[in-house]
């Protein structure tokens, strides 16, 4: 349990790890969603160009 407390800095250290993990996960999810959205927009534009020909 002393290893988790880290000399009374454990709360600070572990909260920083938690916040960092949350930010990384949120960034990853948002990037994946944006990628899908951009990919769909590109597909729509390609189909529109093909229909004009």
CHARMM-style PDB file with segment names, atoms N, HN, CA, C and O in Angstrom:
ATOM      1  N   UNK     1       0.818  -1.191   0.000  1.00  0.00      PROA
ATOM      2  CA  UNK     1       0.000   0.000   0.000  1.00  0.00      PROA
ATOM      3  C   UNK     1       0.868   1.264   0.000  1.00  0.00      PROA
ATOM      4  O   UNK     1       0.452   2.309  -0.499  1.00  0.00      PROA
ATOM      5  N   UNK     2       2.069   1.158   0.561  1.00  0.00      PROA
ATOM      6  HN  UNK     2       2.407   0.309   0.966  1.00  0.00      PROA
ATOM      7  CA  UNK     2       2.967   2.314   0.573  1.00  0.00      PROA
ATOM      8  C   UNK     2       3.390   2.713  -0.838  1.00  0.00      PROA
ATOM      9  O   UNK     2       3.614   3.891  -1.118  1.00  0.00      PROA
ATOM     10  N   UNK     3       3.497   1.713  -1.729  1.00  0.00      PROA
ATOM     11  HN  UNK     3       3.314   0.757  -1.502  1.00  0.00      PROA
ATOM     12  CA  UNK     3       3.867   2.016  -3.113  1.00  0.00      PROA
ATOM     13  C   UNK     3       2.782   2.843  -3.795  1.00  0.00      PROA
ATOM     14  O   UNK     3       3.088   3.692  -4.633  1.00  0.00      PROA
ATOM     15  N   UNK     4       1.527   2.606  -3.449  1.00  0.00      PROA
ATOM     16  HN  UNK     4       1.279   1.917  -2.769  1.00  0.00      PROA
ATOM     17  CA  UNK     4       0.418   3.367  -4.036  1.00  0.00      PROA
ATOM     18  C   UNK     4       0.370   4.791  -3.466  1.00  0.00      PROA
ATOM     19  O   UNK     4      -0.014   5.727  -4.167  1.00  0.00      PROA
ATOM     20  N   UNK     5       0.760   4.956  -2.189  1.00  0.00      PROA
ATOM     21  HN  UNK     5       1.072   4.195  -1.619  1.00  0.00      PROA
ATOM     22  CA  UNK     5       0.715   6.266  -1.549  1.00  0.00      PROA
ATOM     23  C   UNK     5       1.826   7.176  -2.047  1.00  0.00      PROA
ATOM     24  O   UNK     5       1.657   8.395  -2.085  1.00  0.00      PROA
ATOM     25  N   UNK     6       2.946   6.607  -2.425  1.00  0.00      PROA
ATOM     26  HN  UNK     6       3.083   5.617  -2.394  1.00  0.00      PROA
ATOM     27  CA  UNK     6       4.097   7.329  -2.972  1.00  0.00      PROA
ATOM     28  C   UNK     6       4.502   8.521  -2.114  1.00  0.00      PROA
ATOM     29  O   UNK     6       4.675   9.631  -2.617  1.00  0.00      PROA
ATOM     30  N   UNK     7       4.646   8.286  -0.845  1.00  0.00      PROA
ATOM     31  HN  UNK     7       4.504   7.385  -0.436  1.00  0.00      PROA
ATOM     32  CA  UNK     7       5.106   9.344   0.051  1.00  0.00      PROA
ATOM     33  C   UNK     7       4.135  10.509   0.132  1.00  0.00      PROA
ATOM     34  O   UNK     7       4.550  11.667   0.085  1.00  0.00      PROA
ATOM     35  N   UNK     8       2.872  10.222   0.252  1.00  0.00      PROA
ATOM     36  HN  UNK     8       2.534   9.281   0.291  1.00  0.00      PROA
ATOM     37  CA  UNK     8       1.797  11.210   0.355  1.00  0.00      PROA
ATOM     38  C   UNK     8       1.542  11.989  -0.937  1.00  0.00      PROA
ATOM     39  O   UNK     8       0.765  12.944  -0.935  1.00  0.00      PROA
ATOM     40  N   UNK     9       2.184  11.595  -2.037  1.00  0.00      PROA
ATOM     41  HN  UNK     9       2.815  10.819  -2.039  1.00  0.00      PROA
ATOM     42  CA  UNK     9       1.936  12.214  -3.330  1.00  0.00      PROA
ATOM     43  C   UNK     9       1.108  11.303  -4.239  1.00  0.00      PROA
ATOM     44  O   UNK     9       0.861  11.625  -5.401  1.00  0.00      PROA
ATOM     45  N   UNK    10       0.698  10.198  -3.708  1.00  0.00      PROA
ATOM     46  HN  UNK    10       0.899   9.937  -2.764  1.00  0.00      PROA
ATOM     47  CA  UNK    10      -0.022   9.202  -4.508  1.00  0.00      PROA
ATOM     48  C   UNK    10      -1.289   9.738  -5.134  1.00  0.00      PROA
ATOM     49  O   UNK    10      -1.564   9.468  -6.303  1.00  0.00      PROA
ATOM     50  N   UNK    11      -2.062  10.488  -4.382  1.00  0.00      PROA
ATOM     51  HN  UNK    11      -1.839  10.707  -3.432  1.00  0.00      PROA
ATOM     52  CA  UNK    11      -3.314  11.030  -4.910  1.00  0.00      PROA
ATOM     53  C   UNK    11      -3.041  11.922  -6.120  1.00  0.00      PROA
ATOM     54  O   UNK    11      -3.739  11.837  -7.130  1.00  0.00      PROA
ATOM     55  N   UNK    12      -2.030  12.773  -6.012  1.00  0.00      PROA
ATOM     56  HN  UNK    12      -1.463  12.842  -5.191  1.00  0.00      PROA
ATOM     57  CA  UNK    12      -1.664  13.659  -7.110  1.00  0.00      PROA
ATOM     58  C   UNK    12      -1.162  12.849  -8.309  1.00  0.00      PROA
ATOM     59  O   UNK    12      -1.600  13.070  -9.438  1.00  0.00      PROA
ATOM     60  N   UNK    13      -0.254  11.923  -8.063  1.00  0.00      PROA
ATOM     61  HN  UNK    13       0.102  11.743  -7.146  1.00  0.00      PROA
ATOM     62  CA  UNK    13       0.346  11.134  -9.144  1.00  0.00      PROA
ATOM     63  C   UNK    13      -0.712  10.305  -9.860  1.00  0.00      PROA
ATOM     64  O   UNK    13      -0.778  10.316 -11.089  1.00  0.00      PROA
ATOM     65  N   UNK    14      -1.540   9.585  -9.105  1.00  0.00      PROA
ATOM     66  HN  UNK    14      -1.486   9.575  -8.106  1.00  0.00      PROA
ATOM     67  CA  UNK    14      -2.523   8.712  -9.742  1.00  0.00      PROA
ATOM     68  C   UNK    14      -3.629   9.499 -10.438  1.00  0.00      PROA
ATOM     69  O   UNK    14      -4.165   9.054 -11.453  1.00  0.00      PROA
ATOM     70  N   UNK    15      -3.972  10.668  -9.897  1.00  0.00      PROA
ATOM     71  HN  UNK    15      -3.537  11.030  -9.073  1.00  0.00      PROA
ATOM     72  CA  UNK    15      -4.974  11.485 -10.591  1.00  0.00      PROA
ATOM     73  C   UNK    15      -4.405  12.014 -11.905  1.00  0.00      PROA
ATOM     74  O   UNK    15      -5.128  12.110 -12.898  1.00  0.00      PROA
ATOM     75  N   UNK    16      -3.128  12.354 -11.921  1.00  0.00      PROA
ATOM     76  HN  UNK    16      -2.541  12.276 -11.115  1.00  0.00      PROA
ATOM     77  CA  UNK    16      -2.487  12.788 -13.174  1.00  0.00      PROA
ATOM     78  C   UNK    16      -2.477  11.659 -14.196  1.00  0.00      PROA
ATOM     79  O   UNK    16      -2.751  11.888 -15.374  1.00  0.00      PROA
ATOM     80  N   UNK    17      -2.168  10.455 -13.761  1.00  0.00      PROA
ATOM     81  HN  UNK    17      -1.946  10.269 -12.804  1.00  0.00      PROA
ATOM     82  CA  UNK    17      -2.215   9.307 -14.660  1.00  0.00      PROA
ATOM     83  C   UNK    17      -3.632   9.108 -15.200  1.00  0.00      PROA
ATOM     84  O   UNK    17      -3.816   8.866 -16.393  1.00  0.00      PROA
ATOM     85  N   UNK    18      -4.620   9.210 -14.330  1.00  0.00      PROA
ATOM     86  HN  UNK    18      -4.470   9.406 -13.361  1.00  0.00      PROA
ATOM     87  CA  UNK    18      -6.007   9.025 -14.740  1.00  0.00      PROA
ATOM     88  C   UNK    18      -6.465  10.075 -15.734  1.00  0.00      PROA
ATOM     89  O   UNK    18      -7.105   9.757 -16.737  1.00  0.00      PROA
ATOM     90  N   UNK    19      -6.135  11.331 -15.453  1.00  0.00      PROA
ATOM     91  HN  UNK    19      -5.615  11.589 -14.638  1.00  0.00      PROA
ATOM     92  CA  UNK    19      -6.520  12.414 -16.367  1.00  0.00      PROA
ATOM     93  C   UNK    19      -5.826  12.242 -17.714  1.00  0.00      PROA
ATOM     94  O   UNK    19      -6.446  12.425 -18.761  1.00  0.00      PROA
ATOM     95  N   UNK    20      -4.553  11.896 -17.691  1.00  0.00      PROA
ATOM     96  HN  UNK    20      -4.049  11.747 -16.840  1.00  0.00      PROA
ATOM     97  CA  UNK    20      -3.811  11.680 -18.932  1.00  0.00      PROA
ATOM     98  C   UNK    20      -4.429  10.544 -19.743  1.00  0.00      PROA
ATOM     99  O   UNK    20      -4.601  10.667 -20.956  1.00  0.00      PROA
ATOM    100  N   UNK    21      -4.757   9.459 -19.087  1.00  0.00      PROA
ATOM    101  HN  UNK    21      -4.617   9.359 -18.102  1.00  0.00      PROA
ATOM    102  CA  UNK    21      -5.383   8.332 -19.776  1.00  0.00      PROA
ATOM    103  C   UNK    21      -6.725   8.740 -20.376  1.00  0.00      PROA
ATOM    104  O   UNK    21      -7.038   8.370 -21.508  1.00  0.00      PROA
ATOM    105  N   UNK    22      -7.513   9.495 -19.627  1.00  0.00      PROA
ATOM    106  HN  UNK    22      -7.259   9.795 -18.707  1.00  0.00      PROA
ATOM    107  CA  UNK    22      -8.816   9.947 -20.127  1.00  0.00      PROA
ATOM    108  C   UNK    22      -8.654  10.839 -21.348  1.00  0.00      PROA
ATOM    109  O   UNK    22      -9.395  10.696 -22.320  1.00  0.00      PROA
ATOM    110  N   UNK    23      -7.694  11.757 -21.310  1.00  0.00      PROA
ATOM    111  HN  UNK    23      -7.092  11.873 -20.520  1.00  0.00      PROA
ATOM    112  CA  UNK    23      -7.466  12.658 -22.447  1.00  0.00      PROA
ATOM    113  C   UNK    23      -7.029  11.875 -23.677  1.00  0.00      PROA
ATOM    114  O   UNK    23      -7.485  12.154 -24.786  1.00  0.00      PROA
ATOM    115  N   UNK    24      -6.156  10.907 -23.490  1.00  0.00      PROA
ATOM    116  HN  UNK    24      -5.786  10.681 -22.589  1.00  0.00      PROA
ATOM    117  CA  UNK    24      -5.695  10.093 -24.620  1.00  0.00      PROA
ATOM    118  C   UNK    24      -6.849   9.297 -25.211  1.00  0.00      PROA
ATOM    119  O   UNK    24      -6.999   9.241 -26.431  1.00  0.00      PROA
ATOM    120  N   UNK    25      -7.661   8.685 -24.370  1.00  0.00      PROA
ATOM    121  HN  UNK    25      -7.539   8.730 -23.379  1.00  0.00      PROA
ATOM    122  CA  UNK    25      -8.790   7.898 -24.862  1.00  0.00      PROA
ATOM    123  C   UNK    25      -9.820   8.772 -25.581  1.00  0.00      PROA
ATOM    124  O   UNK    25     -10.324   8.395 -26.639  1.00  0.00      PROA
ATOM    125  N   UNK    26     -10.128   9.930 -25.012  1.00  0.00      PROA
ATOM    126  HN  UNK    26      -9.718  10.236 -24.153  1.00  0.00      PROA
ATOM    127  CA  UNK    26     -11.081  10.837 -25.654  1.00  0.00      PROA
ATOM    128  C   UNK    26     -10.539  11.318 -26.996  1.00  0.00      PROA
ATOM    129  O   UNK    26     -11.280  11.383 -27.977  1.00  0.00      PROA
ATOM    130  N   UNK    27      -9.270  11.651 -27.046  1.00  0.00      PROA
ATOM    131  HN  UNK    27      -8.668  11.599 -26.249  1.00  0.00      PROA
ATOM    132  CA  UNK    27      -8.658  12.095 -28.300  1.00  0.00      PROA
ATOM    133  C   UNK    27      -8.709  11.001 -29.360  1.00  0.00      PROA
ATOM    134  O   UNK    27      -8.983  11.271 -30.529  1.00  0.00      PROA
ATOM    135  N   UNK    28      -8.445   9.776 -28.947  1.00  0.00      PROA
ATOM    136  HN  UNK    28      -8.222   9.557 -27.997  1.00  0.00      PROA
ATOM    137  CA  UNK    28      -8.471   8.653 -29.876  1.00  0.00      PROA
ATOM    138  C   UNK    28      -9.880   8.438 -30.439  1.00  0.00      PROA
ATOM    139  O   UNK    28     -10.051   8.252 -31.643  1.00  0.00      PROA
ATOM    140  N   UNK    29     -10.867   8.464 -29.572  1.00  0.00      PROA
ATOM    141  HN  UNK    29     -10.728   8.615 -28.593  1.00  0.00      PROA
ATOM    142  CA  UNK    29     -12.254   8.259 -30.010  1.00  0.00      PROA
ATOM    143  C   UNK    29     -12.679   9.373 -30.953  1.00  0.00      PROA
ATOM    144  O   UNK    29     -13.290   9.113 -31.989  1.00  0.00      PROA
ATOM    145  N   UNK    30     -12.358  10.616 -30.598  1.00  0.00      PROA
ATOM    146  HN  UNK    30     -11.861  10.828 -29.756  1.00  0.00      PROA
ATOM    147  CA  UNK    30     -12.737  11.747 -31.464  1.00  0.00      PROA
ATOM    148  C   UNK    30     -12.041  11.663 -32.816  1.00  0.00      PROA
ATOM    149  O   UNK    30     -12.651  11.968 -33.841  1.00  0.00      PROA
ATOM    150  N   UNK    31     -10.780  11.257 -32.838  1.00  0.00      PROA
ATOM    151  HN  UNK    31     -10.283  11.009 -32.006  1.00  0.00      PROA
ATOM    152  CA  UNK    31     -10.052  11.132 -34.105  1.00  0.00      PROA
ATOM    153  C   UNK    31     -10.670  10.043 -34.977  1.00  0.00      PROA
ATOM    154  O   UNK    31     -10.802  10.220 -36.188  1.00  0.00      PROA
ATOM    155  N   UNK    32     -11.045   8.930 -34.375  1.00  0.00      PROA
ATOM    156  HN  UNK    32     -10.937   8.787 -33.392  1.00  0.00      PROA
ATOM    157  CA  UNK    32     -11.666   7.853 -35.141  1.00  0.00      PROA
ATOM    158  C   UNK    32     -13.011   8.280 -35.711  1.00  0.00      PROA
ATOM    159  O   UNK    32     -13.322   7.976 -36.863  1.00  0.00      PROA
ATOM    160  N   UNK    33     -13.808   8.982 -34.918  1.00  0.00      PROA
ATOM    161  HN  UNK    33     -13.555   9.229 -33.982  1.00  0.00      PROA
ATOM    162  CA  UNK    33     -15.106   9.462 -35.404  1.00  0.00      PROA
ATOM    163  C   UNK    33     -14.928  10.481 -36.528  1.00  0.00      PROA
ATOM    164  O   UNK    33     -15.656  10.446 -37.521  1.00  0.00      PROA
ATOM    165  N   UNK    34     -13.975  11.376 -36.375  1.00  0.00      PROA
ATOM    166  HN  UNK    34     -13.384  11.404 -35.569  1.00  0.00      PROA
ATOM    167  CA  UNK    34     -13.714  12.373 -37.419  1.00  0.00      PROA
ATOM    168  C   UNK    34     -13.235  11.698 -38.692  1.00  0.00      PROA
ATOM    169  O   UNK    34     -13.623  12.098 -39.789  1.00  0.00      PROA
ATOM    170  N   UNK    35     -12.398  10.682 -38.559  1.00  0.00      PROA
ATOM    171  HN  UNK    35     -12.083  10.356 -37.667  1.00  0.00      PROA
ATOM    172  CA  UNK    35     -11.907   9.949 -39.723  1.00  0.00      PROA
ATOM    173  C   UNK    35     -13.068   9.332 -40.487  1.00  0.00      PROA
ATOM    174  O   UNK    35     -13.118   9.422 -41.713  1.00  0.00      PROA
ATOM    175  N   UNK    36     -13.997   8.708 -39.780  1.00  0.00      PROA
ATOM    176  HN  UNK    36     -13.955   8.634 -38.784  1.00  0.00      PROA
ATOM    177  CA  UNK    36     -15.162   8.107 -40.437  1.00  0.00      PROA
ATOM    178  C   UNK    36     -15.992   9.170 -41.152  1.00  0.00      PROA
ATOM    179  O   UNK    36     -16.464   8.951 -42.267  1.00  0.00      PROA
ATOM    180  N   UNK    37     -16.165  10.322 -40.501  1.00  0.00      PROA
ATOM    181  HN  UNK    37     -15.781  10.500 -39.595  1.00  0.00      PROA
ATOM    182  CA  UNK    37     -16.961  11.393 -41.087  1.00  0.00      PROA
ATOM    183  C   UNK    37     -16.299  11.911 -42.370  1.00  0.00      PROA
ATOM    184  O   UNK    37     -16.981  12.098 -43.378  1.00  0.00      PROA
ATOM    185  N   UNK    38     -15.016  12.138 -42.347  1.00  0.00      PROA
ATOM    186  HN  UNK    38     -14.462  11.986 -41.528  1.00  0.00      PROA
ATOM    187  CA  UNK    38     -14.295  12.630 -43.519  1.00  0.00      PROA
ATOM    188  C   UNK    38     -14.350  11.588 -44.631  1.00  0.00      PROA
ATOM    189  O   UNK    38     -14.535  11.936 -45.797  1.00  0.00      PROA
ATOM    190  N   UNK    39     -14.191  10.323 -44.282  1.00  0.00      PROA
ATOM    191  HN  UNK    39     -14.041  10.040 -43.335  1.00  0.00      PROA
ATOM    192  CA  UNK    39     -14.235   9.256 -45.276  1.00  0.00      PROA
ATOM    193  C   UNK    39     -15.597   9.224 -45.970  1.00  0.00      PROA
ATOM    194  O   UNK    39     -15.677   9.063 -47.188  1.00  0.00      PROA
ATOM    195  N   UNK    40     -16.668   9.378 -45.185  1.00  0.00      PROA
ATOM    196  HN  UNK    40     -16.603   9.508 -44.196  1.00  0.00      PROA
ATOM    197  CA  UNK    40     -18.016   9.395 -45.769  1.00  0.00      PROA
ATOM    198  C   UNK    40     -18.190  10.591 -46.697  1.00  0.00      PROA
ATOM    199  O   UNK    40     -18.773  10.458 -47.773  1.00  0.00      PROA
ATOM    200  N   UNK    41     -17.693  11.751 -46.296  1.00  0.00      PROA
ATOM    201  HN  UNK    41     -17.219  11.860 -45.422  1.00  0.00      PROA
ATOM    202  CA  UNK    41     -17.786  12.945 -47.134  1.00  0.00      PROA
ATOM    203  C   UNK    41     -17.036  12.746 -48.451  1.00  0.00      PROA
ATOM    204  O   UNK    41     -17.511  13.162 -49.508  1.00  0.00      PROA
ATOM    205  N   UNK    42     -15.888  12.123 -48.387  1.00  0.00      PROA
ATOM    206  HN  UNK    42     -15.502  11.786 -47.528  1.00  0.00      PROA
ATOM    207  CA  UNK    42     -15.121  11.851 -49.604  1.00  0.00      PROA
ATOM    208  C   UNK    42     -15.886  10.902 -50.516  1.00  0.00      PROA
ATOM    209  O   UNK    42     -15.917  11.100 -51.731  1.00  0.00      PROA
ATOM    210  N   UNK    43     -16.505   9.872 -49.939  1.00  0.00      PROA
ATOM    211  HN  UNK    43     -16.479   9.712 -48.952  1.00  0.00      PROA
ATOM    212  CA  UNK    43     -17.296   8.943 -50.743  1.00  0.00      PROA
ATOM    213  C   UNK    43     -18.432   9.664 -51.448  1.00  0.00      PROA
ATOM    214  O   UNK    43     -18.693   9.412 -52.624  1.00  0.00      PROA
ATOM    215  N   UNK    44     -19.107  10.558 -50.741  1.00  0.00      PROA
ATOM    216  HN  UNK    44     -18.894  10.763 -49.785  1.00  0.00      PROA
ATOM    217  CA  UNK    44     -20.223  11.316 -51.338  1.00  0.00      PROA
ATOM    218  C   UNK    44     -19.715  12.182 -52.479  1.00  0.00      PROA
ATOM    219  O   UNK    44     -20.353  12.248 -53.530  1.00  0.00      PROA
ATOM    220  N   UNK    45     -18.604  12.835 -52.298  1.00  0.00      PROA
ATOM    221  HN  UNK    45     -18.086  12.782 -51.445  1.00  0.00      PROA
ATOM    222  CA  UNK    45     -18.047  13.697 -53.350  1.00  0.00      PROA
ATOM    223  C   UNK    45     -17.634  12.880 -54.572  1.00  0.00      PROA
ATOM    224  O   UNK    45     -17.849  13.304 -55.708  1.00  0.00      PROA
ATOM    225  N   UNK    46     -17.043  11.716 -54.341  1.00  0.00      PROA
ATOM    226  HN  UNK    46     -16.867  11.372 -53.418  1.00  0.00      PROA
ATOM    227  CA  UNK    46     -16.632  10.860 -55.463  1.00  0.00      PROA
ATOM    228  C   UNK    46     -17.863  10.400 -56.235  1.00  0.00      PROA
ATOM    229  O   UNK    46     -17.862  10.425 -57.466  1.00  0.00      PROA
ATOM    230  N   UNK    47     -18.909   9.983 -55.535  1.00  0.00      PROA
ATOM    231  HN  UNK    47     -18.910   9.963 -54.535  1.00  0.00      PROA
ATOM    232  CA  UNK    47     -20.136   9.557 -56.204  1.00  0.00      PROA
ATOM    233  C   UNK    47     -20.749  10.699 -56.995  1.00  0.00      PROA
ATOM    234  O   UNK    47     -21.244  10.483 -58.101  1.00  0.00      PROA
ATOM    235  N   UNK    48     -20.727  11.904 -56.454  1.00  0.00      PROA
ATOM    236  HN  UNK    48     -20.324  12.079 -55.555  1.00  0.00      PROA
ATOM    237  CA  UNK    48     -21.268  13.070 -57.158  1.00  0.00      PROA
ATOM    238  C   UNK    48     -20.476  13.354 -58.414  1.00  0.00      PROA
ATOM    239  O   UNK    48     -21.051  13.692 -59.448  1.00  0.00      PROA
ATOM    240  N   UNK    49     -19.169  13.223 -58.338  1.00  0.00      PROA
ATOM    241  HN  UNK    49     -18.701  12.948 -57.498  1.00  0.00      PROA
ATOM    242  CA  UNK    49     -18.334  13.444 -59.533  1.00  0.00      PROA
ATOM    243  C   UNK    49     -18.592  12.367 -60.588  1.00  0.00      PROA
ATOM    244  O   UNK    49     -18.629  12.664 -61.782  1.00  0.00      PROA
ATOM    245  N   UNK    50     -18.767  11.134 -60.157  1.00  0.00      PROA
ATOM    246  HN  UNK    50     -18.736  10.893 -59.187  1.00  0.00      PROA
ATOM    247  CA  UNK    50     -19.023  10.047 -61.102  1.00  0.00      PROA
ATOM    248  C   UNK    50     -20.378  10.226 -61.791  1.00  0.00      PROA
ATOM    249  O   UNK    50     -20.530   9.887 -62.965  1.00  0.00      PROA
ATOM    250  N   UNK    51     -21.347  10.752 -61.069  1.00  0.00      PROA
ATOM    251  HN  UNK    51     -21.224  11.027 -60.115  1.00  0.00      PROA
ATOM    252  CA  UNK    51     -22.672  10.952 -61.647  1.00  0.00      PROA
ATOM    253  C   UNK    51     -22.661  12.090 -62.673  1.00  0.00      PROA
ATOM    254  O   UNK    51     -23.456  12.077 -63.613  1.00  0.00      PROA
ATOM    255  N   UNK    52     -21.790  13.051 -62.509  1.00  0.00      PROA
ATOM    256  HN  UNK    52     -21.143  13.062 -61.746  1.00  0.00      PROA
ATOM    257  CA  UNK    52     -21.712  14.174 -63.451  1.00  0.00      PROA
ATOM    258  C   UNK    52     -21.103  13.755 -64.767  1.00  0.00      PROA
ATOM    259  O   UNK    52     -21.358  14.397 -65.785  1.00  0.00      PROA
ATOM    260  N   UNK    53     -20.324  12.722 -64.786  1.00  0.00      PROA
ATOM    261  HN  UNK    53     -20.117  12.200 -63.959  1.00  0.00      PROA
ATOM    262  CA  UNK    53     -19.639  12.295 -66.022  1.00  0.00      PROA
ATOM    263  C   UNK    53     -20.547  11.558 -66.943  1.00  0.00      PROA
ATOM    264  OT1 UNK    53     -20.124  11.135 -68.019  1.00  0.00      PROA
TER     265      UNK     53
END
